[in-house]
Amino acid sequence: MSRLEKIVTESSESTLWRLYIVRTASGVLYTGITNNVARRFLQHQSGKGAKALRGKGPLELIFHCEAGDRASASRLEYRVKQLKRQDKLRLVTHQPASLSAWLEALKNG
């Protein structure tokens, strides 16, 4: 089973919102939230997702994690979008079990 097929299966089994990070061909990192990562990623790839990603392919899904309900996901998205690029790359590298805890640890130095 490919990584994308696994994500489709995971996403369709869950009603939780998820935070994800996509990397464009030029290395730009895009952060978003959705309740179905695979569907949203395919929308981005086909040019029907966020305008910021149109024509920027090929795209690579480099991170995703559970983010709770819609409000919690929005708060996490805001916090991740405020991170410096270096910290976003560190997030992708570490793939923490708890994004909230990781962000708190980062904040507290």
PDB file as gemmi writes it, atoms N, CA and C in Angstrom:
CRYST1    1.000    1.000    1.000  90.00  90.00  90.00 P 1                      
ATOM      1  N   MET A   1       0.857  -1.183   0.000  1.00  0.00           N  
ATOM      2  CA  MET A   1       0.000   0.000   0.000  1.00  0.00           C  
ATOM      3  C   MET A   1       0.901   1.243   0.000  1.00  0.00           C  
ATOM      4  N   SER A   2       0.629   2.164  -0.915  1.00  0.00           N  
ATOM      5  CA  SER A   2       1.428   3.377  -0.995  1.00  0.00           C  
ATOM      6  C   SER A   2       1.102   4.303   0.173  1.00  0.00           C  
ATOM      7  N   ARG A   3       1.970   5.280   0.374  1.00  0.00           N  
ATOM      8  CA  ARG A   3       1.757   6.250   1.456  1.00  0.00           C  
ATOM      9  C   ARG A   3       0.444   7.003   1.252  1.00  0.00           C  
ATOM     10  N   LEU A   4       0.159   7.388   0.015  1.00  0.00           N  
ATOM     11  CA  LEU A   4      -1.070   8.125  -0.269  1.00  0.00           C  
ATOM     12  C   LEU A   4      -2.298   7.259  -0.033  1.00  0.00           C  
ATOM     13  N   GLU A   5      -2.238   5.975  -0.440  1.00  0.00           N  
ATOM     14  CA  GLU A   5      -3.355   5.063  -0.190  1.00  0.00           C  
ATOM     15  C   GLU A   5      -3.586   4.892   1.308  1.00  0.00           C  
ATOM     16  N   LYS A   6      -2.501   4.837   2.064  1.00  0.00           N  
ATOM     17  CA  LYS A   6      -2.611   4.715   3.515  1.00  0.00           C  
ATOM     18  C   LYS A   6      -3.292   5.947   4.099  1.00  0.00           C  
ATOM     19  N   ILE A   7      -2.928   7.113   3.592  1.00  0.00           N  
ATOM     20  CA  ILE A   7      -3.532   8.357   4.068  1.00  0.00           C  
ATOM     21  C   ILE A   7      -5.010   8.397   3.718  1.00  0.00           C  
ATOM     22  N   VAL A   8      -5.368   7.947   2.505  1.00  0.00           N  
ATOM     23  CA  VAL A   8      -6.775   7.901   2.099  1.00  0.00           C  
ATOM     24  C   VAL A   8      -7.558   7.032   3.076  1.00  0.00           C  
ATOM     25  N   THR A   9      -7.023   5.871   3.408  1.00  0.00           N  
ATOM     26  CA  THR A   9      -7.686   4.961   4.329  1.00  0.00           C  
ATOM     27  C   THR A   9      -7.814   5.585   5.706  1.00  0.00           C  
ATOM     28  N   GLU A  10      -6.714   6.152   6.217  1.00  0.00           N  
ATOM     29  CA  GLU A  10      -6.747   6.782   7.532  1.00  0.00           C  
ATOM     30  C   GLU A  10      -7.743   7.932   7.552  1.00  0.00           C  
ATOM     31  N   SER A  11      -7.718   8.768   6.517  1.00  0.00           N  
ATOM     32  CA  SER A  11      -8.578   9.943   6.470  1.00  0.00           C  
ATOM     33  C   SER A  11     -10.048   9.579   6.375  1.00  0.00           C  
ATOM     34  N   SER A  12     -10.363   8.538   5.616  1.00  0.00           N  
ATOM     35  CA  SER A  12     -11.761   8.174   5.450  1.00  0.00           C  
ATOM     36  C   SER A  12     -12.323   7.510   6.698  1.00  0.00           C  
ATOM     37  N   GLU A  13     -11.440   6.991   7.560  1.00  0.00           N  
ATOM     38  CA  GLU A  13     -11.883   6.361   8.788  1.00  0.00           C  
ATOM     39  C   GLU A  13     -12.025   7.364   9.927  1.00  0.00           C  
ATOM     40  N   SER A  14     -11.575   8.583   9.738  1.00  0.00           N  
ATOM     41  CA  SER A  14     -11.539   9.556  10.814  1.00  0.00           C  
ATOM     42  C   SER A  14     -12.345  10.801  10.469  1.00  0.00           C  
ATOM     43  N   THR A  15     -13.065  11.328  11.453  1.00  0.00           N  
ATOM     44  CA  THR A  15     -13.771  12.586  11.256  1.00  0.00           C  
ATOM     45  C   THR A  15     -13.009  13.725  11.912  1.00  0.00           C  
ATOM     46  N   LEU A  16     -11.866  13.408  12.494  1.00  0.00           N  
ATOM     47  CA  LEU A  16     -11.032  14.445  13.096  1.00  0.00           C  
ATOM     48  C   LEU A  16     -10.405  15.311  12.019  1.00  0.00           C  
ATOM     49  N   TRP A  17     -10.108  16.531  12.391  1.00  0.00           N  
ATOM     50  CA  TRP A  17      -9.389  17.415  11.496  1.00  0.00           C  
ATOM     51  C   TRP A  17      -7.908  17.131  11.621  1.00  0.00           C  
ATOM     52  N   ARG A  18      -7.188  17.386  10.539  1.00  0.00           N  
ATOM     53  CA  ARG A  18      -5.757  17.125  10.494  1.00  0.00           C  
ATOM     54  C   ARG A  18      -5.034  18.365   9.963  1.00  0.00           C  
ATOM     55  N   LEU A  19      -3.831  18.549  10.435  1.00  0.00           N  
ATOM     56  CA  LEU A  19      -2.965  19.595   9.935  1.00  0.00           C  
ATOM     57  C   LEU A  19      -1.978  18.925   8.979  1.00  0.00           C  
ATOM     58  N   TYR A  20      -1.639  19.600   7.894  1.00  0.00           N  
ATOM     59  CA  TYR A  20      -0.695  19.019   6.930  1.00  0.00           C  
ATOM     60  C   TYR A  20       0.244  20.091   6.405  1.00  0.00           C  
ATOM     61  N   ILE A  21       1.398  19.640   5.935  1.00  0.00           N  
ATOM     62  CA  ILE A  21       2.366  20.530   5.294  1.00  0.00           C  
ATOM     63  C   ILE A  21       2.737  19.918   3.947  1.00  0.00           C  
ATOM     64  N   VAL A  22       2.691  20.750   2.932  1.00  0.00           N  
ATOM     65  CA  VAL A  22       3.040  20.358   1.566  1.00  0.00           C  
ATOM     66  C   VAL A  22       4.258  21.168   1.147  1.00  0.00           C  
ATOM     67  N   ARG A  23       5.184  20.522   0.435  1.00  0.00           N  
ATOM     68  CA  ARG A  23       6.347  21.218  -0.112  1.00  0.00           C  
ATOM     69  C   ARG A  23       6.186  21.308  -1.623  1.00  0.00           C  
ATOM     70  N   THR A  24       6.407  22.505  -2.176  1.00  0.00           N  
ATOM     71  CA  THR A  24       6.320  22.697  -3.620  1.00  0.00           C  
ATOM     72  C   THR A  24       7.638  22.301  -4.269  1.00  0.00           C  
ATOM     73  N   ALA A  25       7.654  22.279  -5.587  1.00  0.00           N  
ATOM     74  CA  ALA A  25       8.863  21.920  -6.335  1.00  0.00           C  
ATOM     75  C   ALA A  25      10.007  22.877  -6.010  1.00  0.00           C  
ATOM     76  N   SER A  26       9.688  24.131  -5.708  1.00  0.00           N  
ATOM     77  CA  SER A  26      10.735  25.112  -5.396  1.00  0.00           C  
ATOM     78  C   SER A  26      11.088  25.131  -3.911  1.00  0.00           C  
ATOM     79  N   GLY A  27      10.449  24.256  -3.111  1.00  0.00           N  
ATOM     80  CA  GLY A  27      10.795  24.149  -1.698  1.00  0.00           C  
ATOM     81  C   GLY A  27       9.946  24.970  -0.753  1.00  0.00           C  
ATOM     82  N   VAL A  28       8.958  25.683  -1.273  1.00  0.00           N  
ATOM     83  CA  VAL A  28       8.070  26.465  -0.418  1.00  0.00           C  
ATOM     84  C   VAL A  28       7.203  25.512   0.400  1.00  0.00           C  
ATOM     85  N   LEU A  29       7.006  25.844   1.679  1.00  0.00           N  
ATOM     86  CA  LEU A  29       6.184  25.025   2.561  1.00  0.00           C  
ATOM     87  C   LEU A  29       4.805  25.664   2.722  1.00  0.00           C  
ATOM     88  N   TYR A  30       3.768  24.870   2.509  1.00  0.00           N  
ATOM     89  CA  TYR A  30       2.386  25.326   2.644  1.00  0.00           C  
ATOM     90  C   TYR A  30       1.730  24.521   3.758  1.00  0.00           C  
ATOM     91  N   THR A  31       1.116  25.201   4.706  1.00  0.00           N  
ATOM     92  CA  THR A  31       0.443  24.557   5.837  1.00  0.00           C  
ATOM     93  C   THR A  31      -1.056  24.743   5.703  1.00  0.00           C  
ATOM     94  N   GLY A  32      -1.812  23.673   5.943  1.00  0.00           N  
ATOM     95  CA  GLY A  32      -3.259  23.757   5.880  1.00  0.00           C  
ATOM     96  C   GLY A  32      -3.901  22.757   6.819  1.00  0.00           C  
ATOM     97  N   ILE A  33      -5.232  22.798   6.887  1.00  0.00           N  
ATOM     98  CA  ILE A  33      -5.990  21.841   7.681  1.00  0.00           C  
ATOM     99  C   ILE A  33      -7.120  21.278   6.828  1.00  0.00           C  
ATOM    100  N   THR A  34      -7.532  20.079   7.165  1.00  0.00           N  
ATOM    101  CA  THR A  34      -8.615  19.413   6.441  1.00  0.00           C  
ATOM    102  C   THR A  34      -9.119  18.252   7.280  1.00  0.00           C  
ATOM    103  N   ASN A  35     -10.272  17.730   6.906  1.00  0.00           N  
ATOM    104  CA  ASN A  35     -10.744  16.507   7.560  1.00  0.00           C  
ATOM    105  C   ASN A  35     -10.489  15.286   6.673  1.00  0.00           C  
ATOM    106  N   ASN A  36      -9.825  15.505   5.530  1.00  0.00           N  
ATOM    107  CA  ASN A  36      -9.471  14.411   4.631  1.00  0.00           C  
ATOM    108  C   ASN A  36      -8.199  14.808   3.877  1.00  0.00           C  
ATOM    109  N   VAL A  37      -7.060  14.403   4.400  1.00  0.00           N  
ATOM    110  CA  VAL A  37      -5.765  14.819   3.853  1.00  0.00           C  
ATOM    111  C   VAL A  37      -5.590  14.369   2.403  1.00  0.00           C  
ATOM    112  N   ALA A  38      -5.911  13.135   2.119  1.00  0.00           N  
ATOM    113  CA  ALA A  38      -5.706  12.617   0.761  1.00  0.00           C  
ATOM    114  C   ALA A  38      -6.539  13.390  -0.263  1.00  0.00           C  
ATOM    115  N   ARG A  39      -7.799  13.625   0.051  1.00  0.00           N  
ATOM    116  CA  ARG A  39      -8.670  14.374  -0.864  1.00  0.00           C  
ATOM    117  C   ARG A  39      -8.118  15.769  -1.099  1.00  0.00           C  
ATOM    118  N   ARG A  40      -7.712  16.433  -0.013  1.00  0.00           N  
ATOM    119  CA  ARG A  40      -7.216  17.800  -0.121  1.00  0.00           C  
ATOM    120  C   ARG A  40      -5.897  17.842  -0.894  1.00  0.00           C  
ATOM    121  N   PHE A  41      -5.015  16.890  -0.640  1.00  0.00           N  
ATOM    122  CA  PHE A  41      -3.743  16.849  -1.352  1.00  0.00           C  
ATOM    123  C   PHE A  41      -3.976  16.640  -2.851  1.00  0.00           C  
ATOM    124  N   LEU A  42      -4.894  15.761  -3.189  1.00  0.00           N  
ATOM    125  CA  LEU A  42      -5.213  15.539  -4.607  1.00  0.00           C  
ATOM    126  C   LEU A  42      -5.808  16.799  -5.234  1.00  0.00           C  
ATOM    127  N   GLN A  43      -6.599  17.556  -4.462  1.00  0.00           N  
ATOM    128  CA  GLN A  43      -7.124  18.829  -4.969  1.00  0.00           C  
ATOM    129  C   GLN A  43      -5.972  19.788  -5.266  1.00  0.00           C  
ATOM    130  N   HIS A  44      -5.016  19.865  -4.329  1.00  0.00           N  
ATOM    131  CA  HIS A  44      -3.862  20.740  -4.543  1.00  0.00           C  
ATOM    132  C   HIS A  44      -3.091  20.306  -5.788  1.00  0.00           C  
ATOM    133  N   GLN A  45      -2.859  19.012  -5.943  1.00  0.00           N  
ATOM    134  CA  GLN A  45      -2.098  18.506  -7.086  1.00  0.00           C  
ATOM    135  C   GLN A  45      -2.797  18.798  -8.409  1.00  0.00           C  
ATOM    136  N   SER A  46      -4.119  18.754  -8.400  1.00  0.00           N  
ATOM    137  CA  SER A  46      -4.857  18.972  -9.644  1.00  0.00           C  
ATOM    138  C   SER A  46      -5.113  20.451  -9.930  1.00  0.00           C  
ATOM    139  N   GLY A  47      -4.645  21.338  -9.044  1.00  0.00           N  
ATOM    140  CA  GLY A  47      -4.835  22.777  -9.249  1.00  0.00           C  
ATOM    141  C   GLY A  47      -6.168  23.298  -8.765  1.00  0.00           C  
ATOM    142  N   LYS A  48      -6.935  22.474  -8.042  1.00  0.00           N  
ATOM    143  CA  LYS A  48      -8.252  22.890  -7.559  1.00  0.00           C  
ATOM    144  C   LYS A  48      -8.246  23.227  -6.068  1.00  0.00           C  
ATOM    145  N   GLY A  49      -7.055  23.228  -5.469  1.00  0.00           N  
ATOM    146  CA  GLY A  49      -6.935  23.557  -4.044  1.00  0.00           C  
ATOM    147  C   GLY A  49      -6.596  25.029  -3.886  1.00  0.00           C  
ATOM    148  N   ALA A  50      -5.750  25.322  -2.929  1.00  0.00           N  
ATOM    149  CA  ALA A  50      -5.356  26.698  -2.627  1.00  0.00           C  
ATOM    150  C   ALA A  50      -4.660  27.357  -3.822  1.00  0.00           C  
ATOM    151  N   LYS A  51      -4.985  28.610  -4.061  1.00  0.00           N  
ATOM    152  CA  LYS A  51      -4.371  29.346  -5.161  1.00  0.00           C  
ATOM    153  C   LYS A  51      -2.864  29.432  -5.007  1.00  0.00           C  
ATOM    154  N   ALA A  52      -2.400  29.469  -3.767  1.00  0.00           N  
ATOM    155  CA  ALA A  52      -0.962  29.582  -3.500  1.00  0.00           C  
ATOM    156  C   ALA A  52      -0.174  28.401  -4.050  1.00  0.00           C  
ATOM    157  N   LEU A  53      -0.832  27.271  -4.283  1.00  0.00           N  
ATOM    158  CA  LEU A  53      -0.137  26.077  -4.764  1.00  0.00           C  
ATOM    159  C   LEU A  53      -0.341  25.807  -6.250  1.00  0.00           C  
ATOM    160  N   ARG A  54      -1.187  26.554  -6.890  1.00  0.00           N  
ATOM    161  CA  ARG A  54      -1.468  26.309  -8.307  1.00  0.00           C  
ATOM    162  C   ARG A  54      -0.237  26.584  -9.160  1.00  0.00           C  
ATOM    163  N   GLY A  55       0.101  25.609  -9.972  1.00  0.00           N  
ATOM    164  CA  GLY A  55       1.250  25.744 -10.868  1.00  0.00           C  
ATOM    165  C   GLY A  55       2.587  25.609 -10.168  1.00  0.00           C  
ATOM    166  N   LYS A  56       2.586  25.150  -8.937  1.00  0.00           N  
ATOM    167  CA  LYS A  56       3.822  25.048  -8.155  1.00  0.00           C  
ATOM    168  C   LYS A  56       4.315  23.608  -8.031  1.00  0.00           C  
ATOM    169  N   GLY A  57       3.706  22.665  -8.747  1.00  0.00           N  
ATOM    170  CA  GLY A  57       4.017  21.251  -8.616  1.00  0.00           C  
ATOM    171  C   GLY A  57       5.325  20.866  -9.249  1.00  0.00           C  
ATOM    172  N   PRO A  58       5.751  19.634  -9.057  1.00  0.00           N  
ATOM    173  CA  PRO A  58       5.016  18.635  -8.288  1.00  0.00           C  
ATOM    174  C   PRO A  58       5.053  18.952  -6.789  1.00  0.00           C  
ATOM    175  N   LEU A  59       3.998  18.541  -6.120  1.00  0.00           N  
ATOM    176  CA  LEU A  59       3.868  18.779  -4.688  1.00  0.00           C  
ATOM    177  C   LEU A  59       4.206  17.513  -3.930  1.00  0.00           C  
ATOM    178  N   GLU A  60       4.673  17.699  -2.698  1.00  0.00           N  
ATOM    179  CA  GLU A  60       5.011  16.562  -1.850  1.00  0.00           C  
ATOM    180  C   GLU A  60       4.376  16.773  -0.476  1.00  0.00           C  
ATOM    181  N   LEU A  61       3.582  15.818  -0.046  1.00  0.00           N  
ATOM    182  CA  LEU A  61       3.012  15.858   1.298  1.00  0.00           C  
ATOM    183  C   LEU A  61       4.111  15.411   2.255  1.00  0.00           C  
ATOM    184  N   ILE A  62       4.587  16.329   3.113  1.00  0.00           N  
ATOM    185  CA  ILE A  62       5.734  15.986   3.957  1.00  0.00           C  
ATOM    186  C   ILE A  62       5.378  15.817   5.427  1.00  0.00           C  
ATOM    187  N   PHE A  63       4.171  16.225   5.825  1.00  0.00           N  
ATOM    188  CA  PHE A  63       3.785  16.090   7.225  1.00  0.00           C  
ATOM    189  C   PHE A  63       2.276  16.140   7.338  1.00  0.00           C  
ATOM    190  N   HIS A  64       1.732  15.332   8.245  1.00  0.00           N  
ATOM    191  CA  HIS A  64       0.332  15.468   8.638  1.00  0.00           C  
ATOM    192  C   HIS A  64       0.160  14.838  10.001  1.00  0.00           C  
ATOM    193  N   CYS A  65      -0.779  15.386  10.764  1.00  0.00           N  
ATOM    194  CA  CYS A  65      -1.049  14.856  12.101  1.00  0.00           C  
ATOM    195  C   CYS A  65      -2.470  15.214  12.506  1.00  0.00           C  
ATOM    196  N   GLU A  66      -2.982  14.509  13.496  1.00  0.00           N  
ATOM    197  CA  GLU A  66      -4.309  14.819  14.020  1.00  0.00           C  
ATOM    198  C   GLU A  66      -4.279  16.187  14.678  1.00  0.00           C  
ATOM    199  N   ALA A  67      -5.386  16.916  14.531  1.00  0.00           N  
ATOM    200  CA  ALA A  67      -5.453  18.272  15.082  1.00  0.00           C  
ATOM    201  C   ALA A  67      -6.733  18.505  15.878  1.00  0.00           C  
ATOM    202  N   GLY A  68      -7.507  17.454  16.143  1.00  0.00           N  
ATOM    203  CA  GLY A  68      -8.720  17.612  16.951  1.00  0.00           C  
ATOM    204  C   GLY A  68      -9.899  18.113  16.142  1.00  0.00           C  
ATOM    205  N   ASP A  69     -10.732  18.909  16.783  1.00  0.00           N  
ATOM    206  CA  ASP A  69     -11.909  19.455  16.098  1.00  0.00           C  
ATOM    207  C   ASP A  69     -11.500  20.659  15.236  1.00  0.00           C  
ATOM    208  N   ARG A  70     -12.451  21.231  14.535  1.00  0.00           N  
ATOM    209  CA  ARG A  70     -12.163  22.318  13.588  1.00  0.00           C  
ATOM    210  C   ARG A  70     -11.493  23.506  14.267  1.00  0.00           C  
ATOM    211  N   ALA A  71     -11.980  23.887  15.428  1.00  0.00           N  
ATOM    212  CA  ALA A  71     -11.423  25.042  16.132  1.00  0.00           C  
ATOM    213  C   ALA A  71      -9.988  24.767  16.584  1.00  0.00           C  
ATOM    214  N   SER A  72      -9.741  23.597  17.129  1.00  0.00           N  
ATOM    215  CA  SER A  72      -8.389  23.228  17.560  1.00  0.00           C  
ATOM    216  C   SER A  72      -7.447  23.185  16.367  1.00  0.00           C  
ATOM    217  N   ALA A  73      -7.922  22.640  15.268  1.00  0.00           N  
ATOM    218  CA  ALA A  73      -7.103  22.564  14.058  1.00  0.00           C  
ATOM    219  C   ALA A  73      -6.733  23.960  13.560  1.00  0.00           C  
ATOM    220  N   SER A  74      -7.673  24.871  13.598  1.00  0.00           N  
ATOM    221  CA  SER A  74      -7.407  26.246  13.160  1.00  0.00           C  
ATOM    222  C   SER A  74      -6.357  26.910  14.048  1.00  0.00           C  
ATOM    223  N   ARG A  75      -6.446  26.673  15.349  1.00  0.00           N  
ATOM    224  CA  ARG A  75      -5.457  27.242  16.269  1.00  0.00           C  
ATOM    225  C   ARG A  75      -4.070  26.657  16.007  1.00  0.00           C  
ATOM    226  N   LEU A  76      -3.995  25.343  15.806  1.00  0.00           N  
ATOM    227  CA  LEU A  76      -2.704  24.714  15.499  1.00  0.00           C  
ATOM    228  C   LEU A  76      -2.151  25.232  14.172  1.00  0.00           C  
ATOM    229  N   GLU A  77      -3.012  25.349  13.182  1.00  0.00           N  
ATOM    230  CA  GLU A  77      -2.574  25.855  11.875  1.00  0.00           C  
ATOM    231  C   GLU A  77      -1.959  27.246  12.027  1.00  0.00           C  
ATOM    232  N   TYR A  78      -2.611  28.104  12.781  1.00  0.00           N  
ATOM    233  CA  TYR A  78      -2.098  29.460  12.989  1.00  0.00           C  
ATOM    234  C   TYR A  78      -0.715  29.409  13.638  1.00  0.00           C  
ATOM    235  N   ARG A  79      -0.584  28.572  14.661  1.00  0.00           N  
ATOM    236  CA  ARG A  79       0.693  28.470  15.378  1.00  0.00           C  
ATOM    237  C   ARG A  79       1.804  27.951  14.463  1.00  0.00           C  
ATOM    238  N   VAL A  80       1.500  26.962  13.646  1.00  0.00           N  
ATOM    239  CA  VAL A  80       2.514  26.425  12.732  1.00  0.00           C  
ATOM    240  C   VAL A  80       2.858  27.451  11.656  1.00  0.00           C  
ATOM    241  N   LYS A  81       1.870  28.170  11.164  1.00  0.00           N  
ATOM    242  CA  LYS A  81       2.140  29.183  10.138  1.00  0.00           C  
ATOM    243  C   LYS A  81       3.022  30.311  10.672  1.00  0.00           C  
ATOM    244  N   GLN A  82       3.028  30.514  11.988  1.00  0.00           N  
ATOM    245  CA  GLN A  82       3.869  31.550  12.585  1.00  0.00           C  
ATOM    246  C   GLN A  82       5.324  31.111  12.752  1.00  0.00           C  
ATOM    247  N   LEU A  83       5.583  29.813  12.615  1.00  0.00           N  
ATOM    248  CA  LEU A  83       6.938  29.294  12.774  1.00  0.00           C  
ATOM    249  C   LEU A  83       7.847  29.758  11.641  1.00  0.00           C  
ATOM    250  N   LYS A  84       9.119  29.874  11.956  1.00  0.00           N  
ATOM    251  CA  LYS A  84      10.116  30.142  10.927  1.00  0.00           C  
ATOM    252  C   LYS A  84      10.273  28.877  10.093  1.00  0.00           C  
ATOM    253  N   ARG A  85      10.740  29.042   8.878  1.00  0.00           N  
ATOM    254  CA  ARG A  85      10.931  27.905   7.977  1.00  0.00           C  
ATOM    255  C   ARG A  85      11.789  26.809   8.626  1.00  0.00           C  
ATOM    256  N   GLN A  86      12.857  27.220   9.283  1.00  0.00           N  
ATOM    257  CA  GLN A  86      13.757  26.273   9.941  1.00  0.00           C  
ATOM    258  C   GLN A  86      12.992  25.425  10.970  1.00  0.00           C  
ATOM    259  N   ASP A  87      12.097  26.039  11.724  1.00  0.00           N  
ATOM    260  CA  ASP A  87      11.319  25.302  12.723  1.00  0.00           C  
ATOM    261  C   ASP A  87      10.303  24.372  12.068  1.00  0.00           C  
ATOM    262  N   LYS A  88       9.734  24.789  10.943  1.00  0.00           N  
ATOM    263  CA  LYS A  88       8.809  23.906  10.218  1.00  0.00           C  
ATOM    264  C   LYS A  88       9.553  22.671   9.708  1.00  0.00           C  
ATOM    265  N   LEU A  89      10.751  22.875   9.203  1.00  0.00           N  
ATOM    266  CA  LEU A  89      11.546  21.738   8.730  1.00  0.00           C  
ATOM    267  C   LEU A  89      11.932  20.824   9.890  1.00  0.00           C  
ATOM    268  N   ARG A  90      12.211  21.405  11.044  1.00  0.00           N  
ATOM    269  CA  ARG A  90      12.503  20.604  12.239  1.00  0.00           C  
ATOM    270  C   ARG A  90      11.269  19.789  12.632  1.00  0.00           C  
ATOM    271  N   LEU A  91      10.095  20.383  12.528  1.00  0.00           N  
ATOM    272  CA  LEU A  91       8.840  19.678  12.812  1.00  0.00           C  
ATOM    273  C   LEU A  91       8.690  18.470  11.893  1.00  0.00           C  
ATOM    274  N   VAL A  92       8.925  18.680  10.616  1.00  0.00           N  
ATOM    275  CA  VAL A  92       8.816  17.598   9.636  1.00  0.00           C  
ATOM    276  C   VAL A  92       9.820  16.491   9.946  1.00  0.00           C  
ATOM    277  N   THR A  93      11.023  16.869  10.317  1.00  0.00           N  
ATOM    278  CA  THR A  93      12.065  15.892  10.627  1.00  0.00           C  
ATOM    279  C   THR A  93      11.725  15.077  11.872  1.00  0.00           C  
ATOM    280  N   HIS A  94      11.236  15.739  12.912  1.00  0.00           N  
ATOM    281  CA  HIS A  94      10.968  15.054  14.181  1.00  0.00           C  
ATOM    282  C   HIS A  94       9.650  14.290  14.206  1.00  0.00           C  
ATOM    283  N   GLN A  95       8.659  14.723  13.428  1.00  0.00           N  
ATOM    284  CA  GLN A  95       7.346  14.062  13.391  1.00  0.00           C  
ATOM    285  C   GLN A  95       6.876  13.732  14.825  1.00  0.00           C  
ATOM    286  N   PRO A  96       6.668  14.746  15.670  1.00  0.00           N  
ATOM    287  CA  PRO A  96       6.324  14.500  17.076  1.00  0.00           C  
ATOM    288  C   PRO A  96       4.967  13.819  17.240  1.00  0.00           C  
ATOM    289  N   ALA A  97       4.846  13.055  18.328  1.00  0.00           N  
ATOM    290  CA  ALA A  97       3.577  12.377  18.626  1.00  0.00           C  
ATOM    291  C   ALA A  97       2.495  13.400  18.970  1.00  0.00           C  
ATOM    292  N   SER A  98       2.885  14.478  19.624  1.00  0.00           N  
ATOM    293  CA  SER A  98       1.936  15.533  19.990  1.00  0.00           C  
ATOM    294  C   SER A  98       2.440  16.867  19.457  1.00  0.00           C  
ATOM    295  N   LEU A  99       1.752  17.405  18.477  1.00  0.00           N  
ATOM    296  CA  LEU A  99       2.149  18.688  17.897  1.00  0.00           C  
ATOM    297  C   LEU A  99       2.030  19.805  18.925  1.00  0.00           C  
ATOM    298  N   SER A 100       0.961  19.796  19.710  1.00  0.00           N  
ATOM    299  CA  SER A 100       0.770  20.835  20.723  1.00  0.00           C  
ATOM    300  C   SER A 100       1.917  20.850  21.719  1.00  0.00           C  
ATOM    301  N   ALA A 101       2.301  19.680  22.207  1.00  0.00           N  
ATOM    302  CA  ALA A 101       3.403  19.582  23.163  1.00  0.00           C  
ATOM    303  C   ALA A 101       4.707  20.038  22.523  1.00  0.00           C  
ATOM    304  N   TRP A 102       4.935  19.669  21.279  1.00  0.00           N  
ATOM    305  CA  TRP A 102       6.150  20.059  20.567  1.00  0.00           C  
ATOM    306  C   TRP A 102       6.213  21.573  20.419  1.00  0.00           C  
ATOM    307  N   LEU A 103       5.081  22.197  20.063  1.00  0.00           N  
ATOM    308  CA  LEU A 103       5.039  23.649  19.912  1.00  0.00           C  
ATOM    309  C   LEU A 103       5.288  24.353  21.244  1.00  0.00           C  
ATOM    310  N   GLU A 104       4.733  23.817  22.317  1.00  0.00           N  
ATOM    311  CA  GLU A 104       4.979  24.395  23.652  1.00  0.00           C  
ATOM    312  C   GLU A 104       6.450  24.298  24.017  1.00  0.00           C  
ATOM    313  N   ALA A 105       7.066  23.152  23.780  1.00  0.00           N  
ATOM    314  CA  ALA A 105       8.482  22.975  24.081  1.00  0.00           C  
ATOM    315  C   ALA A 105       9.332  23.934  23.262  1.00  0.00           C  
ATOM    316  N   LEU A 106       8.969  24.136  22.011  1.00  0.00           N  
ATOM    317  CA  LEU A 106       9.686  25.056  21.142  1.00  0.00           C  
ATOM    318  C   LEU A 106       9.556  26.486  21.664  1.00  0.00           C  
ATOM    319  N   LYS A 107       8.353  26.831  22.085  1.00  0.00           N  
ATOM    320  CA  LYS A 107       8.067  28.180  22.611  1.00  0.00           C  
ATOM    321  C   LYS A 107       8.854  28.460  23.881  1.00  0.00           C  
ATOM    322  N   ASN A 108       8.958  27.431  24.733  1.00  0.00           N  
ATOM    323  CA  ASN A 108       9.623  27.606  26.028  1.00  0.00           C  
ATOM    324  C   ASN A 108      11.135  27.424  25.961  1.00  0.00           C  
ATOM    325  N   GLY A 109      11.617  27.202  24.745  1.00  0.00           N  
ATOM    326  CA  GLY A 109      13.043  27.197  24.512  1.00  0.00           C  
ATOM    327  C   GLY A 109      13.759  25.959  24.794  1.00  0.00           C  
TER     328      GLY A 109                                                      
END                                                                             
